Amino acid sequence: MWQRYVAIGDSTTEGLDDPDGVGGYRGWADRFALAVARAQGGLEYANLAIRGRTTALIRAEQLQPALDLAPDLATVVAGMNDVLRPSFDADQVAGDVAAMQQALVEQGATVLTFTMPDPAPVMPLARPLRGRMLALNEALRAATARTGATLLDLGAHPVSSDPRLWSDDRLHANSAGHERIAAALAYTAGLPGFDDSWTLPLPPAPRRRRGEVFGAELAWTRRHLMPWLVRHLRGQSSGDDRVAKRPVPLPVPLD
């Protein structure tokens, strides 16, 4: 049995865009914590993730607090914010991830992580970033093999890049996507009642007219891409002045 689960990372781990119904976000980490708690009758859970954080910042800001909480189960997921930056270095990012994994493993935690989905099917304008993501995933696979953490190779399965599992901003999973990631982690962790059905593709999507596609791209550019570009040109982050949503380990409600 695991007694305490601590999640560290960025907006993916924080839970965007999986609304919890009360003004916040749920996300795969919350869902995974619930699956573990149900499987063994209880679990304490803390989530230190903050949106907008690069891997280096996650290591600098969240690793030591996570170690201080002495988890015996942890997830370390990072890298997407680095991929979007001009200074991206796959080996450096994977090195920071490996350092976090190793510190938690050496303290006695079971550590899980996952590779990133191919962004091109979700966000056609991100096609130039595909090479970066592939390089990061290869580096993460090698790093995880060295540290003794457990890898969910999410990026190796095409369904992870199905646009229907992603939110309108195309950077975060939607509720169905978070649910599928949580199921994949539960299967990877060996929880009873979970299998590899998370890898199955969704039914074929209906073809969209060219005008519908163009309209959707224009709306996404106006609603999401332009504000993101303006924010980053100003040196701002979506995580500025934010704190972790669940900094203290609390029992997971089983109802």
BELKAFEN-V437489 format. One record per helix or strand of 3 or more residues. SS is the DSSP state (H for helix, E for strand). FROM is the first residue (numbers start at 1). LEN is the number of residues. If there is no record, write none. Layout:
BEGIN
ss->SS from->FROM len->LEN
ss->SS from->FROM len->LEN
END
This chain:
BEGIN
ss->E from->4 len->6
ss->H from->11 len->4
ss->H from->28 len->13
ss->E from->44 len->4
ss->H from->55 len->14
ss->E from->73 len->5
ss->H from->80 len->4
ss->H from->90 len->17
ss->E from->110 len->5
ss->H from->124 len->24
ss->E from->150 len->3
ss->H from->154 len->3
ss->H from->158 len->4
ss->H from->163 len->3
ss->H from->175 len->14
ss->H from->196 len->4
ss->H from->210 len->24
ss->E from->246 len->6
END
